[in-house]
């Protein structure tokens, strides 16, 4: 697909969003950016991994002050965390300027909300389906998976709310919401690809 479209994929933890996003990028032959890629770029600017992690988990200054009180003041820490978010925002915009691509997570839908060539998708799945995927993928116990699904979900929601002031999965912020358990990873990606092509046809 040669059209200049940017697809953002938000997702519930364990719903298969990254796999879906990666397949879409490969099928369309466009760039793919996720947490690991963007965080690596942030770290290359000289930001510490601790600050990147704070921005990722959505923990504000109160959540980190206990472990950092001996190293830095809360106010200074918050300023640095805000700096990470600012840098991430600029990186996403610059990557989007390069051409068609797929972003998974990183609040890309919000960062690029003023662009008219962006398609925002949110992938979700029933709790039990997500739990099983985490157990199978990470080879961990049900108890460990339950804890991970809960904490990861809370952190992602907190981070999105902190950065955007709105809620992840809000239908008003997305063009398409889809349950990946209905079609599976491969066919969900194909469904989104077809949807994207139809959107482009309407825009022409």
C-alpha distance (Angstrom), angle and dihedral (degrees) to the residues before:
residue distance angle dihedral
X1 . . .
X2 3.80 . .
X3 3.78 97.4 .
X4 3.78 117.7 113.2
X5 3.78 100.3 -112.4
X6 3.77 129.0 147.4
X7 3.80 117.7 -155.9
X8 3.79 120.2 -162.3
X9 3.78 117.6 -162.6
X10 3.78 118.1 -161.4
X11 3.76 116.3 -179.2
X12 3.77 149.3 176.2
X13 3.78 113.1 -106.4
X14 3.79 108.7 -91.4
X15 3.80 96.0 16.6
X16 3.80 94.3 109.4
X17 3.79 97.7 -109.9
X18 3.82 96.4 145.0
X19 3.81 92.8 49.7
X20 3.79 90.7 47.9
X21 3.79 92.7 48.1
X22 3.79 92.4 48.2
X23 3.80 92.5 50.7
X24 3.80 91.2 50.2
X25 3.81 91.1 51.6
X26 3.81 91.9 49.5
X27 3.80 94.2 46.1
X28 3.81 92.1 48.5
X29 3.80 93.5 39.4
X30 3.80 93.5 -126.7
X31 3.80 134.3 129.7
X32 3.80 122.7 -78.8
X33 3.79 125.3 -148.8
X34 3.79 126.9 -178.7
X35 3.79 139.3 157.1
X36 3.79 96.6 -71.5
X37 3.80 94.3 50.2
X38 3.79 96.2 45.8
X39 3.81 94.3 42.4
X40 3.80 89.8 51.6
X41 3.80 89.9 54.8
X42 3.82 90.1 48.7
X43 3.80 91.4 51.6
X44 3.80 90.0 50.3
X45 3.81 87.5 63.0
X46 3.80 88.4 64.2
X47 3.80 99.2 -99.1
X48 3.80 114.4 143.7
X49 3.80 120.4 -112.5
X50 3.81 88.6 -123.0
X51 3.79 91.7 61.8
X52 3.79 92.5 44.2
X53 3.80 88.9 52.8
X54 3.81 91.4 49.8
X55 3.78 91.5 53.9
X56 3.81 90.6 45.2
X57 3.80 95.8 52.9
X58 3.78 94.4 43.3
X59 3.79 93.2 -126.2
X60 3.76 111.6 156.9
X61 3.75 126.2 -150.0
X62 3.78 94.1 -78.8
X63 3.77 91.7 57.2
X64 3.78 93.3 54.5
X65 3.78 105.0 31.6
X66 3.80 95.2 93.0
X67 3.76 95.4 59.3
X68 3.78 94.8 38.2
X69 3.80 102.3 38.9
X70 3.79 91.6 99.8
X71 3.78 93.1 49.6
X72 3.78 106.3 40.0
X73 3.77 142.6 -3.7
X74 3.82 117.5 -95.0
X75 3.79 91.7 -120.0
X76 3.78 92.8 53.6
X77 3.79 90.7 46.5
X78 3.80 92.5 52.2
X79 3.78 91.1 50.5
X80 3.80 90.5 52.3
X81 3.81 91.9 47.3
X82 3.80 89.8 51.5
X83 3.79 87.0 51.0
X84 3.81 90.1 57.7
X85 3.80 90.5 52.6
X86 3.81 90.8 48.6
X87 3.80 92.4 50.0
X88 3.81 91.1 47.4
X89 3.80 90.2 51.9
X90 3.79 92.3 51.7
X91 3.81 91.6 47.1
X92 3.82 92.2 52.4
X93 3.81 91.3 49.8
X94 3.80 92.3 49.2
X95 3.80 92.2 47.9
X96 3.81 89.5 49.7
X97 3.80 89.5 51.7
X98 3.81 89.4 60.8
X99 3.80 92.6 68.7
X100 3.82 143.7 -96.4
X101 3.79 113.8 2.2
X102 3.78 148.1 142.9
X103 3.79 122.2 -116.2
X104 3.79 120.4 -164.4
X105 3.79 113.6 -159.0
X106 3.81 122.4 -40.3
X107 3.85 90.6 118.1
X108 3.81 87.4 -83.4
X109 3.80 91.5 151.9
X110 3.80 89.4 61.0
X111 3.79 95.9 40.7
X112 3.82 90.9 52.8
X113 3.80 97.3 36.3
X114 3.81 94.1 120.3
X115 3.81 94.6 56.9
X116 3.79 119.5 96.4
X117 3.82 96.5 -151.7
X118 3.81 95.6 64.0
X119 3.80 125.6 107.7
X120 3.80 113.8 -163.5
X121 3.80 118.4 -154.2
X122 3.79 130.2 179.4
X123 3.81 120.5 -160.6
X124 3.78 121.1 -159.4
X125 3.81 138.8 162.4
X126 3.81 138.7 -172.6
X127 3.80 115.2 -76.7
X128 3.81 95.2 -113.2
X129 3.79 91.5 51.4
X130 3.79 91.8 50.7
X131 3.79 91.5 45.4
X132 3.81 92.1 53.2
X133 3.79 91.7 48.3
X134 3.80 91.5 52.9
X135 3.82 91.4 47.8
X136 3.81 92.4 49.3
X137 3.80 96.5 41.0
X138 3.80 97.9 45.9
X139 3.81 96.4 29.5
X140 3.80 92.6 -131.8
X141 3.79 134.9 139.2
X142 3.78 123.0 -86.2
X143 3.80 90.3 -111.0
X144 3.80 92.1 52.2
X145 3.79 91.0 46.4
X146 3.81 92.0 50.1
X147 3.78 90.2 52.8
X148 3.79 92.2 47.0
X149 3.80 94.5 48.3
X150 3.80 90.2 49.0
X151 3.80 97.8 46.2
X152 3.80 95.8 40.2
X153 3.78 90.4 49.5
X154 3.79 92.3 49.5
X155 3.80 92.4 47.8
X156 3.79 93.5 48.8
X157 3.79 92.2 48.1
X158 3.81 91.8 47.0
X159 3.78 92.8 48.5
X160 3.81 93.7 48.6
X161 3.80 91.8 47.0
X162 3.80 91.4 47.0
X163 3.78 93.3 51.1
X164 3.81 101.2 36.9
X165 3.79 107.4 21.5
X166 3.81 89.3 -129.7
X167 3.81 136.6 85.7
X168 3.80 129.8 -92.3
X169 3.77 112.2 -111.4
X170 3.81 94.2 22.6
X171 3.79 104.0 155.1
X172 3.79 90.9 -140.4
X173 3.81 90.4 64.5
X174 3.82 96.5 49.0
X175 3.77 137.2 63.4
X176 3.79 93.6 -153.7
X177 3.80 134.7 21.0
X178 3.79 116.5 -171.3
X179 3.82 137.6 179.6
X180 3.81 105.3 -133.1
X181 3.81 92.1 -160.4
X182 3.81 91.9 69.8
X183 3.80 97.8 62.5
X184 3.79 102.1 11.3
X185 3.79 128.0 -123.9
X186 3.81 99.5 -63.5
X187 3.79 98.1 44.9
X188 3.79 93.2 41.0
X189 3.80 87.9 57.7
X190 3.80 90.4 48.7
X191 3.80 90.6 49.0
X192 3.80 90.8 53.2
X193 3.80 90.5 47.0
X194 3.80 90.7 53.3
X195 3.80 90.0 47.0
X196 3.81 90.7 51.0
X197 3.80 92.1 50.5
X198 3.80 91.2 50.1
X199 3.80 90.5 49.7
X200 3.80 89.9 52.5
X201 3.81 90.9 50.1
X202 3.80 90.3 53.4
X203 3.79 91.4 49.0
X204 3.81 93.9 51.9
